[in-house]
Amino acid sequence: MATAFYPNVGFHFSVAFEGLGDENDTMFQQVQGLESSVEMEEYIEGGENRYKHYLPTRINYSDLTLVRGSLPNSEVTKWCLEAMEQFKFRPINLMISLLNKEHQPLISWYAHDAIPLRWKLSDLHAERSELHLETLTLKIKYFNTIISS
């Protein structure tokens, strides 16, 4: 009898910034933007009017958006504030990992040279009992996919 394979769940993951933070700085509620696309150049052949040729030129990577409850004394937040308030940008690599039930990586994405692009805090409401969220938008050069065996 063949072994059944099931799709991975998307709610058990970690985010680790190289050289920043501790275990609290890895806990994010949401990660968006793990996306790449091919940029194409159009080439029209003389005398051939039925179709166009398309040549791949480069890969584009989306901005990463990370959401979590705001944390006091976070090294990641300090890194973002250093960029936003002092205009000092330090590119940082980060690893986003989808985890199995033993908390081991199933698949990881290693993002290169991330810098803060946007830092947003959720609204404050006296009549609501919600977490105060911090949203970080990061510009990255590219990412590599690492599939664990």
C-alpha positions as CSV (number, residue, x, y, z in Angstrom):
1,M,0.0,0.0,0.0
2,A,1.4,3.4,-1.0
3,T,2.1,6.0,1.6
4,A,-0.3,9.0,1.5
5,F,1.2,12.4,1.1
6,Y,-0.6,15.5,2.4
7,P,0.0,19.2,1.6
8,N,2.0,21.2,4.1
9,V,0.1,23.4,6.5
10,G,0.9,27.1,6.3
11,F,0.5,28.1,10.0
12,H,3.6,26.6,11.5
13,F,6.6,28.6,10.5
14,S,9.5,30.7,11.8
15,V,11.4,33.8,10.6
16,A,15.1,34.2,11.7
17,F,17.1,37.4,11.0
18,E,20.9,36.8,10.8
19,G,22.6,38.6,13.6
20,L,19.5,40.2,15.0
21,G,17.1,39.2,17.8
22,D,16.4,36.2,20.0
23,E,13.7,33.6,19.9
24,N,11.0,36.2,20.4
25,D,12.0,38.0,17.2
26,T,11.2,34.8,15.2
27,M,7.5,34.7,16.0
28,F,5.5,36.3,13.3
29,Q,1.7,36.0,12.7
30,Q,2.0,36.4,8.9
31,V,4.5,36.4,6.0
32,Q,3.6,37.6,2.6
33,G,5.5,38.2,-0.6
34,L,7.4,35.0,-1.2
35,E,7.0,35.5,-4.9
36,S,9.2,35.6,-8.0
37,S,8.4,36.3,-11.6
38,V,10.3,36.3,-14.9
39,E,10.7,39.6,-16.8
40,M,10.4,39.0,-20.5
41,E,11.6,41.0,-23.5
42,E,9.5,41.0,-26.6
43,Y,11.2,40.3,-29.9
44,I,9.4,40.7,-33.2
45,E,10.8,38.7,-36.1
46,G,10.8,40.5,-39.4
47,G,8.3,39.1,-41.9
48,E,6.6,36.9,-39.3
49,N,3.3,38.4,-38.2
50,R,1.6,35.4,-36.6
51,Y,3.4,35.6,-33.3
52,K,6.1,37.3,-31.2
53,H,9.1,35.8,-29.5
54,Y,9.6,36.4,-25.8
55,L,13.1,36.2,-24.2
56,P,13.6,36.0,-20.4
57,T,15.8,38.8,-19.1
58,R,15.7,38.7,-15.3
59,I,13.9,37.5,-12.2
60,N,11.9,40.0,-10.1
61,Y,11.2,39.4,-6.4
62,S,8.3,40.8,-4.4
63,D,8.7,42.8,-1.2
64,L,8.3,40.7,2.0
65,T,5.6,41.8,4.5
66,L,5.9,40.4,8.0
67,V,3.2,40.9,10.6
68,R,3.4,40.3,14.4
69,G,2.4,41.6,17.8
70,S,4.6,44.6,18.6
71,L,7.4,43.7,21.0
72,P,9.2,46.0,23.4
73,N,13.0,46.0,23.0
74,S,13.0,43.9,19.8
75,E,16.3,43.9,17.9
76,V,14.3,43.7,14.6
77,T,12.3,46.7,15.5
78,K,15.4,48.6,16.5
79,W,16.9,47.7,13.1
80,C,13.8,49.1,11.3
81,L,13.9,52.2,13.4
82,E,17.6,52.8,12.7
83,A,16.6,52.9,9.0
84,M,13.4,54.9,9.4
85,E,14.6,57.5,11.9
86,Q,18.4,57.7,11.3
87,F,18.5,56.8,7.6
88,K,21.1,54.1,8.3
89,F,20.4,51.0,6.3
90,R,22.1,47.7,7.2
91,P,21.2,44.8,4.8
92,I,20.3,41.7,6.7
93,N,19.7,38.1,5.5
94,L,16.7,36.2,6.9
95,M,15.5,32.7,6.8
96,I,11.7,31.9,6.6
97,S,11.0,28.2,7.3
98,L,7.9,26.2,7.0
99,L,8.0,23.7,9.9
100,N,6.8,20.1,10.5
101,K,5.2,18.8,13.7
102,E,8.6,18.3,15.2
103,H,9.4,22.0,14.6
104,Q,12.0,21.1,11.9
105,P,12.2,22.9,8.5
106,L,10.3,21.2,5.7
107,I,11.2,24.0,3.2
108,S,13.0,27.3,3.8
109,W,13.5,30.5,1.9
110,Y,16.7,32.4,2.4
111,A,16.2,36.1,1.6
112,H,19.3,38.1,0.7
113,D,20.1,41.7,1.7
114,A,16.8,42.7,3.2
115,I,16.3,46.4,4.1
116,P,13.3,48.0,5.8
117,L,11.0,49.6,3.3
118,R,8.0,50.3,5.5
119,W,7.2,50.1,9.2
120,K,3.6,50.3,10.3
121,L,1.8,50.0,13.7
122,S,-1.8,49.1,14.0
123,D,-4.4,51.7,15.2
124,L,-5.0,52.2,18.9
125,H,-8.6,51.7,20.1
126,A,-9.8,52.1,23.7
127,E,-13.0,50.1,23.0
128,R,-11.3,47.0,21.4
129,S,-9.3,44.2,22.9
130,E,-6.9,43.4,20.0
131,L,-3.2,42.8,19.8
132,H,-1.2,45.8,18.8
133,L,0.4,44.7,15.5
134,E,3.6,45.7,13.8
135,T,3.9,45.3,10.1
136,L,7.4,45.3,8.5
137,T,7.8,45.6,4.7
138,L,11.2,44.6,3.5
139,K,12.9,45.0,0.1
140,I,15.1,42.0,-0.8
141,K,17.5,41.4,-3.6
142,Y,16.4,37.7,-4.1
143,F,15.7,34.5,-2.2
144,N,16.8,30.9,-2.5
145,T,14.5,27.9,-1.8
146,I,16.0,25.2,0.4
147,I,14.0,21.9,0.5
148,S,14.9,19.7,3.4
149,S,15.3,16.0,2.9
